[in-house]
């Protein structure tokens, strides 16, 4: 059965292998981005997460800049992220993360910095 162009685009939009956006989904800066698993890979092997989520759900994520990514993991451990912050909306609604994303949004991209890709 042949797939229509809309079917194939729907399928690729669900995958984290598609071309990432050209901006961070948290601070909205137009910088290079990395992939952040909404349910950290460390939690994937735990029975609770295997039962509650499909493999596709476990592999869902967002594309964010290194500064936002580093801030998320600096503020919360993997299991807290898996339990309480497993969607973009939950990450953006958190007061501590919102402050961090606001600060990052005001930063300029510097070529020589470790955050530049």
N, C-alpha and C positions, 0 to 999 in steps of 0.2 A: 504494500500500500504506500503510495507516494504521500509525502508530507507537504502541506502547503507552506508557503513562506512564513505565514503567521504562526503556524504550529512550530516550526523550527526556531523562530525568534522567541516564542514563549519558553521553549525548552532551554535555550541558552541563557535567557534572563534569570533563570532559577539557579544556574550553576555559578560556582565561584571561579570557574576557569575562563569565564568571559573576560573581555577587555575591561579593566577597571575604569571607573570614572576619572576624570582629570581634576577632581577636587575632593577634599576630605568631607565625609558625610557628617562629621561632628563640628568642625570649626569652619567649614566651607571655604578654606583657602585653596587656591588653584596650585597645588603642589603634588609631587609624586606621592602615591599612597601604598599602603601595605594591607594585607588581608587580615582581619581580626575575626576569629571564630566567636560567634555569640555564645556558644557553649564551649569553653576551652577544651582542647584535645585531652587534657589530663582527666577530665570528667567522663570522656567517652567510654572508658573501660569499666566504669562503675555500673553495677547492676541496676540501680535506680534510674539512671539516665538511659541505659539500654532498653529498659521496659517502657519508659515514658515517651521516648522520642525515636523516630525512624532514623535511618542513616542519613537521609537527605536533610532532616531537621538538625541533626547533630553537626552537619557540615555547612550549615548556613552561616553567613557572616556579612560583614560590612567592610568597605574600603575606607581606611582612615590614614592620616599622616602619622609619621613616626612620633611626633610630639604628643598627639592625642593618644596614640597606642601606648606609649610609655606611661602617660598619666593614668590611664585606666588601670594598668597592671601595677602601678605604684600605689594606687589608692585601695585596690581590692584584690584579695587572693582569688585563685582560680575557682574554688568551690562557691565562694560568694558570688562571683560573676555568673557561674552556671545556674545558681538558684534564683538570684534576685535581679540580675541584669542580662537576661538572655534575649533582649530585643533592642533595636536602636532607640525606640521610644522610651524604654526604661532607663537606658544610659543617659539620654538627653534630659530626662525628668529628675535625675539625681542632682541635688543642690551642689555637692562637692565637685562632681564631674562637670556640671554646667559652669561653675566658676573657672575650672581648668580650661574648658573649651573656649570660654570667652577670652581668657588670657592668651591662649594659643592663637585665636583669631586675629589678635593685634600684633603678632610676631611676624617679622619679615623673613622670607626664605634667604638664607645666606649660603653661598656656594661652598665655602670651605668647612662648614659645620658638619658634625657627625650626623645631623638630621637630614642633610641634603642627600638625595639619592642620585 
